[in-house]
Each structure stands twice: as structure tokens, then as C-alpha cells.
Amino acid sequence: MKTFKEIKKLLHVATFFTLMVCAVVLTPSCSDDETVVEEKVNEITKYKTPKYIFYFIGDGMANPQINLAEAALNNTGFRLKSSSIGVGDMNISKFEVAGMATTYAQDRYITGSAAAATALATGEKTTINTISKNGDRTRNIETLAEMARDKGMRVGIVSSVSIDHATPACFYAHVNERKEYYNIASQMASSKFDYFGGGYAKGNFPSKGDGDILEKMKGAGYAIATTREELAAVKSGNKCWAYNHKTDRDGALLYEIDRPADCLSLTEFTKKGIELLDNENGFFLMVEAGKVDWACHANDAVSATHNMIEFDNAIGEAIAFYNAHPEETLIVLTGDHECGGLSIGFAGTGYENMFDLLKCQKLSYEAFTYKVKSWQPNTSFENALDSVELYFGLRNTTIDETLALSSSETQRLKTAFDLSMTDEKGDIYGGYDPFTLTITHILNNKAGLAWTSFKHTGVPVPVMAMGQGQYEFSGYYDNTDIAKKIMKVGALKVD
């Protein structure tokens, strides 16, 4: 007895072939059209098992985050030099096949990163905060990366957040709680994966465990690279853990808008990963843009957009590799969930957007928050407004009408400033610095953007694919199906 889902799939296939047959029958030059139809059918239903598999995960990324990056790229201050209505060119727009996926966890409709990443890494649902174990935490679930390793492929894990954070962890670790950072980080050395790149280990606290993570990794044969020069010196075929010598306090890469020139970018970690992993047996490379999620939690559209653009640059490295190996490569892109309830539209601006205003922000919410915390209790509100103008372009004058602060906006800032100076947060600020959050909200609103939450939302996420087996990823399905489709196309697991 076939399930409804199986019957529905068979009906879709039957409909497709019926339409193809009708097209041939109704067309005068049958022989030519039969050839065209056969070629199209073969393109959709037949493919080679890819030797190289790329898996890109935008944490906190759904359609709004992608579309905002596209819009920003069409405006001054991001990549292009002109401002107009439309969207800028992104590598993401080059994917020929797209689908949508639901994201709910086993025990909650609005998922968390651990449950979502477990689904994306294993093809099974699990409970909130669980890392690649089943819902009641009694069984480890094999991941795509582990399957690829056991098949003889080289494996790499790259992330812009700490390497023991939820999404990267779900590909190499198995623990009950995502906050078991030391336990997670310790499993890198025993994973036998070939490359870890991006963030440092948040859980590297040897006093709480049985040894320093760095020493564990060195003992397992991993070269350690923390600068551009050190990473360049690592030779292909060698195991490596690469991270920046400058990170945030959680071990993550600094926000792209704040990244110093001497720090490696997500794109550089991705490019080096391809170089180190490339071999005759193929490779599996997962790349996560984790700080998109963090910026969206803080409702910082500009920082999220800069990180989205950098993520897109990293995807460009995979596309360049695909162009050189089109018969052997599969690239899959998705998000684990949307974050912040980002809306490209705001009641106060009606149907208007002014994306060019976003270029006025010069640093992330996090970097500005550090400045606010450094201010003395007797810092004046007037001096604070000078900083608002310097770093965000907002003014309490009418020199530029689009950036001018209204009296109500100035009062909102004053209220938030007083709270920041007394270190009182309040629920309406989501735990973030009140003054900083109010600034980003005002700038976002003036640009025609709005937010509904400081948390994740339950909307579906896009799925895009390029390369061998790409048509398997069209349609509307669950996030667990993404992993199952990669298993099928990549011949990683036999049912």
C-alpha cells in the first residue's frame, strides 16, 4: 500500500511524461522533437553520482535575507556603483533549480539551530537543542559528512561562528545538549575529517575537561593555521584546523562589516577548503554562514546583509569549481530557519524602500554596543547623538531629510540611552543594548525594513541546487528530505 506522498510523486511523474508525449504527438517534426524531449527527460531523471558535494547553509536565512542582499547590491555602498530599483547580481541567482522546505522540529513548530541542523545533516527530525541524536537522545544518527568519510571522500566543515556551534557540530558530533561545547569540540579530533575552517572552539576550556582542544587536534595530526600566511602554507592532502587569530568573544569570525584586513574571510576559508580536499575520491564540504542568524537576532539588517554578501562570495568559489567539473559536482544551498521575521516593507514608508540608506551604517550592532558600554555614566545624550551620526548617518537636523531624526525618534533614542546608561534592558529590547537596538531599528525603518521578532520564525526556507541530480531538489518538502536527497544523489547511503 503506497502512501499519499508516494502516490502524489507518481502522479507528478506521470503528468510530466504525459505532457512530453503530447508535445511530441502534436508537433509536425516528430523526430526532432522526440530527440529534444528525450534529452530533457534524461536531463531531469538521469545524472551521474557526483564526486564533489557542496552543502551551503545560511543560518537564519530565508527568502527575505536573500532578497535584501540582492536589493542592497543594486545600491551604492555594497558592491555596485549605481542606485536603482531592482536587484543586484548574486551567485545565488545562478542556481537553475529551486524548491522550498518546512523547518519544524520534532517537539516545536519554530525550530532551533540544533534540531534544524540535525535534520539537514542526517535526514531525521529531533528535539530542540539536540545534536545529531534522536529525539529522546538514546541513539546517535549518522550524518552526511560521516557517510561521505566512510565512502572514502575527504570531508570539510566551515563556519563563520565557533566551530563547535550547533550547525557545524551537527555534522561531526553527537551530544544531548548543544551547550556541551567542550564535549562537541573534543569530537573534532576523533571525527577523522580533513578540514575545519572558520571559527575557533567556544568550548576550549581544558579546566572543565580532559585536555586542551588545540593539543587534541595537534595530536590527531591537524595542522593549525590562524593567519593568511599560515593557511597558505598548508599543503593539499594535509589535515587542518584553520581559524582567525582575531575572533569575537565566542570564537566566531568578526562580522564582515567589522572584519580587519588581516583576518581571513568566509570565502578564503572556503577556497582553501576546496584546495585541501580536492582528490580523486572526491569530497564533501559544508559551509555555514552562521553570523547572518546572529545579526538577525539583533535586528541588524546591515550586518546581516554584509554577511549574506560574503556568504554569496563563498558560494561563488563552489560555482567556479563546478564550472571546471560540471559532470562531477553537486551544490546544494538552503537555510536552517528564518530569523527575526524580517520584512522588506514598513508601514511608515508605505510602498517605498530606500536601500541606499543602509550604506550609512559603518559598523555592526555588536561593535557599537562595545562603544556604548565604554561610555561613562556622565556621557551626555548630545555626545551620544554625535556617535549616532558618525556611525549610522542619522541626524537630529534637517541637512538630509531622509536621515533626519523626527522628534518622536529622538525621544525614543533618549529613552533607550537612559536605559543603556543605567544598564537596564527591558523585554522590548530582546536582551540587546537598548540604545544600539533603537538606532538600528530607526535606520532599518527609514530604509523600508521591519522586524517582528528577536527569535526564529517558522516560515519555509528556500532550497537551491546546481549540478548532477539538481532536479531532485525542486518542489516543496521537509528539511529532512534535503539530506535524504543528497544521500540519494551522492550514493552516500543505501536504503
C-alpha positions in Angstrom: 0.0 0.0 0.0 1.6 3.3 -1.2 1.5 6.4 1.0 -0.2 9.5 -0.2 3.2 11.2 -0.6 4.4 8.3 -2.9 1.1 8.4 -4.9 1.4 12.2 -5.3 5.0 11.8 -6.6 3.9 9.1 -9.1 1.1 11.4 -10.3 3.6 14.2 -10.9 5.9 11.9 -12.9 3.0 10.6 -14.9 1.8 14.1 -15.7 5.2 15.1 -16.8 5.6 12.2 -19.2 2.1 12.7 -20.5 2.8 16.3 -21.3 6.0 15.3 -23.0 4.3 12.6 -25.1 1.5 15.1 -26.1 4.1 17.6 -27.1 5.7 15.1 -29.5 2.4 13.9 -30.9 1.1 17.4 -31.6 4.3 18.6 -33.2 4.8 18.1 -37.0 8.5 17.4 -37.0 8.2 14.4 -34.6 11.8 13.0 -35.0 13.4 16.3 -34.0 11.1 16.9 -31.1 11.3 13.4 -29.9 15.1 13.9 -29.6 14.5 17.2 -27.7 12.0 15.6 -25.3 14.3 12.6 -24.7 17.2 14.9 -24.0 15.1 16.8 -21.5 13.8 13.7 -19.8 17.3 12.4 -19.5 18.5 15.7 -18.0 15.8 15.6 -15.4 15.8 11.9 -14.5 19.3 10.7 -15.2 22.5 12.0 -13.7 26.0 10.9 -12.6 26.8 10.3 -9.0 28.7 13.5 -8.0 32.2 13.1 -6.8 32.2 16.6 -5.2 29.4 17.7 -2.9 29.0 21.2 -1.6 26.4 21.9 1.1 25.8 25.6 1.9 23.6 26.5 4.9 22.6 30.1 5.6 21.8 30.1 9.3 18.8 32.4 9.9 18.4 32.7 6.1 15.1 32.6 4.2 13.9 34.5 1.2 13.8 37.9 2.9 17.5 37.7 3.8 18.4 36.7 0.2 16.2 39.4 -1.3 17.5 42.1 0.9 21.1 41.3 -0.1 20.0 41.4 -3.8 18.4 44.8 -3.3 21.4 46.1 -1.4 23.8 45.0 -4.1 21.8 47.2 -6.5 22.7 50.3 -4.4 25.7 52.3 -3.6 28.0 51.1 -0.8 27.8 47.4 -1.1 29.2 46.2 -4.5 27.7 48.2 -7.4 28.3 51.9 -8.1 24.8 52.9 -9.1 21.5 53.1 -7.3 18.3 52.0 -9.0 15.2 49.9 -8.5 15.9 46.2 -9.0 18.2 43.5 -7.7 22.0 43.2 -7.9 23.7 40.1 -9.3 24.3 37.3 -6.9 25.9 33.9 -7.3 22.7 32.6 -5.6 20.7 33.8 -8.6 22.7 31.4 -10.9 21.1 28.3 -9.5 18.8 26.7 -12.0 16.7 24.6 -9.6 14.8 25.8 -6.6 12.5 24.4 -4.0 11.1 25.1 -0.6 11.4 23.2 2.7 9.5 23.3 6.0 11.6 23.6 9.1 9.7 22.4 12.2 11.4 20.4 14.9 10.1 17.2 16.5 8.8 19.0 19.6 8.3 22.6 18.4 7.0 24.2 15.3 9.5 27.1 15.4 12.8 25.2 15.3 16.2 25.9 16.8 19.5 25.6 15.1 20.5 22.2 16.6 17.2 20.5 15.7 17.3 22.1 12.2 20.9 21.3 11.5 20.3 17.7 12.7 17.5 17.4 10.1 19.8 18.9 7.4 22.8 16.7 8.4 21.0 13.4 9.0 17.6 13.4 7.4 15.8 12.8 10.7 13.8 15.0 13.0 15.0 15.6 16.5 14.2 17.7 19.6 15.2 21.2 20.4 18.9 21.6 21.4 19.8 18.0 20.4 22.9 17.5 18.3 22.6 14.6 15.8 20.8 12.2 18.1 17.3 11.0 18.0 14.5 12.9 19.9 14.9 11.1 23.2 18.7 11.1 22.9 19.1 7.4 23.1 20.8 6.9 19.6 23.4 8.7 17.6 22.3 9.5 14.0 24.8 9.1 11.2 25.5 12.3 9.3 26.1 13.1 5.7 29.6 14.1 6.4 30.3 10.8 8.3 28.8 8.8 5.4 31.0 10.7 2.9 34.1 10.0 5.1 33.2 6.3 5.3 32.8 6.2 1.5 36.4 7.4 1.2 35.7 11.1 0.4 37.5 13.9 2.1 35.4 16.0 4.4 35.5 19.6 5.4 33.4 21.8 7.8 33.5 25.6 7.6 31.5 28.1 9.6 31.6 31.8 10.4 30.6 31.1 14.0 32.5 28.9 16.5 33.3 25.5 15.1 31.5 23.8 18.0 28.3 25.8 17.5 25.1 24.0 16.6 25.2 23.8 12.8 28.8 22.7 12.3 28.6 20.4 15.4 25.6 18.5 13.9 27.9 17.2 11.1 30.6 15.7 13.3 29.4 15.4 16.9 26.7 13.6 18.8 25.6 15.1 22.2 22.4 15.6 24.2 22.7 19.4 24.6 24.1 22.0 22.1 25.8 23.8 25.0 28.1 20.9 25.7 30.8 22.9 23.8 33.8 21.1 25.2 32.3 17.7 24.5 31.4 18.8 21.0 34.8 20.4 20.2 36.6 17.2 21.6 34.9 15.2 18.9 36.6 17.1 16.1 39.8 15.2 16.7 38.1 11.8 16.6 36.0 12.6 13.6 38.8 11.9 11.1 37.5 14.7 9.0 40.1 16.5 6.9 39.4 20.2 7.3 37.8 22.5 9.9 37.7 26.2 9.0 36.3 29.5 10.2 35.6 29.9 13.9 37.6 28.9 17.0 36.2 26.5 19.6 34.0 28.2 22.2 34.3 25.1 24.4 38.1 25.1 24.6 38.2 25.1 28.4 40.7 22.5 29.5 40.0 23.0 33.2 36.5 21.6 32.5 37.6 18.7 30.5 40.5 16.3 30.0 42.8 18.4 27.8 43.2 21.4 25.6 41.3 21.2 22.3 44.3 22.5 20.4 46.5 19.9 21.8 43.9 17.2 20.9 43.8 18.4 17.3 47.6 18.6 17.0 47.8 15.1 18.5 45.4 13.9 15.8 47.6 15.2 13.1 45.9 18.5 12.3 48.0 21.5 11.2 46.8 24.7 13.0 46.6 27.9 10.9 45.5 31.2 12.3 46.7 33.7 9.7 46.6 34.0 5.9 50.2 33.1 5.7 49.9 30.0 7.9 46.9 28.8 5.9 48.6 29.3 2.6 51.5 27.1 3.8 49.2 24.1 4.5 49.6 21.6 1.6 46.9 19.7 -0.1 46.1 16.4 1.5 47.1 17.5 5.0 44.5 17.7 7.8 44.0 21.3 9.1 42.1 23.4 11.6 42.1 27.0 10.4 40.6 29.9 12.4 41.3 33.6 12.7 43.8 35.0 15.2 41.1 37.6 16.0 37.6 36.4 16.8 34.7 37.6 18.9 34.4 36.5 22.5 32.5 33.3 21.4 35.3 32.3 19.0 33.3 33.3 15.9 34.6 35.4 13.0 34.0 39.1 13.4 31.1 40.5 11.5 32.0 41.1 7.9 31.3 44.8 8.2 33.9 44.9 11.1 36.5 42.4 9.7 40.0 43.7 9.8 42.1 43.3 6.6 44.4 40.9 8.3 41.6 38.4 9.1 40.5 35.7 6.8 37.0 35.8 5.3 34.5 33.0 5.0 35.3 33.0 1.2 39.0 32.4 1.9 38.3 29.6 4.3 36.0 28.0 1.7 38.5 28.4 -1.1 41.3 26.9 0.9 39.0 24.0 1.9 38.4 23.2 -1.8 42.1 23.2 -2.4 42.9 20.9 0.6 40.1 18.5 0.0 40.4 18.0 -3.8 41.4 14.5 -4.6 40.4 11.5 -6.9 37.9 10.1 -4.3 36.0 13.4 -4.1 35.0 15.4 -1.2 32.1 16.7 0.9 32.2 20.3 2.1 29.7 22.0 4.3 29.9 25.8 4.7 27.7 27.7 7.1 27.0 31.5 7.3 26.2 31.5 11.0 26.5 35.2 11.7 23.6 36.0 9.4 21.5 34.4 12.1 23.2 36.3 14.9 22.7 39.7 13.2 19.1 38.9 12.5 18.6 38.0 16.2 19.8 41.6 16.9 17.6 43.0 14.1 20.7 44.4 12.4 19.8 44.3 8.7 23.1 45.9 7.6 25.4 43.4 9.4 23.2 40.5 8.2 23.4 41.8 4.6 27.2 42.2 4.6 27.5 38.6 5.9 25.0 37.4 3.3 27.1 39.0 0.5 30.2 37.3 1.9 28.3 34.0 2.0 27.4 34.6 -1.6 31.1 35.2 -2.4 31.9 31.8 -0.8 29.2 30.2 -2.9 31.0 31.7 -5.9 34.0 29.6 -5.1 32.0 26.5 -5.4 30.4 27.6 -8.6 33.8 28.3 -10.1 34.8 24.7 -9.1 31.5 23.4 -10.6 32.3 25.2 -13.9 35.6 23.3 -14.1 33.9 19.9 -13.0 30.3 20.1 -14.2 29.9 16.3 -14.7 31.2 15.6 -11.2 29.8 18.3 -8.9 26.6 19.0 -6.9 26.0 22.2 -5.0 23.1 22.5 -2.6 22.1 25.7 -0.8 19.5 26.2 1.9 18.7 27.9 5.3 18.1 26.2 8.6 15.3 28.6 9.5 14.4 32.3 9.2 15.4 34.6 12.0 13.9 37.9 13.1 10.8 38.0 11.0 12.5 40.3 8.5 10.1 42.3 6.3 11.1 44.1 3.2 8.4 46.8 3.7 7.5 49.0 6.6 4.2 50.7 7.5 5.9 54.1 8.0 7.3 54.2 4.4 4.3 52.7 2.7 5.3 51.2 -0.6 8.7 52.9 -0.6 12.2 51.5 0.2 15.4 53.4 0.4 18.0 50.7 0.4 20.8 53.2 -0.2 20.4 54.5 3.4 21.8 51.2 4.6 25.3 52.2 3.4 25.3 54.8 6.2 25.9 52.2 8.9 29.7 51.8 9.4 29.9 49.0 12.0 27.9 46.2 13.5 25.5 46.5 16.4 28.0 44.4 18.4 30.9 46.8 17.7 28.7 49.8 18.5 27.4 48.2 21.7 31.0 47.9 23.0 31.4 51.7 22.4 28.2 52.4 24.3 29.4 50.2 27.2 32.7 52.1 27.3 30.9 55.4 27.8 31.0 57.0 31.3 27.7 57.4 33.3 28.0 61.1 32.8 28.2 60.9 29.0 25.7 63.4 27.6 22.9 62.5 25.2 24.2 65.1 22.8 27.6 63.4 22.6 25.8 60.1 22.1 23.9 61.6 19.1 27.2 62.7 17.6 28.2 59.0 17.6 24.8 58.1 16.1 25.5 60.5 13.2 29.1 59.3 12.8 28.4 55.6 12.6 24.8 55.4 11.3 24.2 58.7 9.4 21.2 59.6 11.5 20.9 63.3 12.4 18.7 65.5 14.6 19.0 68.2 11.9 17.4 68.6 8.5 20.6 68.5 6.4 19.4 65.3 4.8 15.7 64.8 5.1 15.8 61.0 4.6 18.2 60.6 7.6 16.8 63.4 9.8 15.5 62.2 13.2 12.0 63.2 14.0 11.1 64.5 17.5 9.5 61.1 18.3 12.6 59.2 17.1 14.8 61.5 19.1 12.7 60.8 22.2 12.9 57.0 21.5 16.7 57.3 21.4 16.7 59.4 24.6 14.6 56.8 26.5 16.9 54.0 25.2 20.0 55.9 26.0 18.9 56.4 29.6 18.3 52.7 29.9 21.7 51.9 28.5 23.5 54.2 30.9 21.8 52.5 33.8 22.3 49.0 32.3 18.6 48.3 32.3 17.4 46.3 29.3 13.7 45.7 29.4 11.9 42.9 27.5 11.1 45.1 24.4 14.9 45.2 23.6 15.3 41.4 23.4 18.3 41.5 25.7 20.3 43.7 23.5 21.7 47.2 24.3 18.6 49.5 24.2 20.4 52.4 22.6 22.1 50.4 19.9 18.9 48.4 19.0 16.8 51.6 18.8 19.4 53.1 16.4 19.3 50.1 14.0 15.5 49.9 14.2 15.2 53.5 13.2 17.7 53.2 10.3 16.1 50.0 9.1 12.6 51.6 9.2 13.8 54.6 7.2 15.1 52.2 4.6 11.7 50.5 4.5 12.5 47.4 6.5 10.9 46.0 9.7 11.3 43.1 12.1 8.7 41.1 14.1 11.0 39.1 16.4 14.3 38.7 18.1 14.0 34.9 17.6 13.5 32.4 14.8 10.3 32.2 12.8 8.5 29.2 11.3 8.4 30.2 7.6 9.7 27.7 5.0 13.2 28.2 3.6 14.5 28.1 0.0 16.4 25.2 -1.3 18.6 25.6 -4.4 20.7 23.2 -6.4 23.2 23.1 -9.2 24.9 20.2 -10.9 24.4 16.5 -11.0 21.0 15.5 -9.7 19.9 19.1 -9.3 16.3 18.4 -10.4 15.8 16.1 -7.3 15.7 19.3 -5.2 12.7 21.0 -6.9 9.3 21.0 -5.2 8.0 21.6 -1.7 9.1 19.2 1.0 10.5 18.9 4.5 14.0 19.8 5.6 14.8 16.2 6.4 14.2 15.5 2.7 17.2 17.7 1.8 19.6 15.3 3.5 17.8 12.3 2.0 18.1 13.8 -1.5 21.8 14.4 -1.0 22.2 10.8 0.2 20.4 9.5 -2.9 22.1 11.7 -5.5 25.5 11.2 -3.9 25.1 7.5 -3.3 26.1 8.1 0.4 23.7 5.6 1.9 21.8 2.6 0.5 18.3 2.1 2.0 
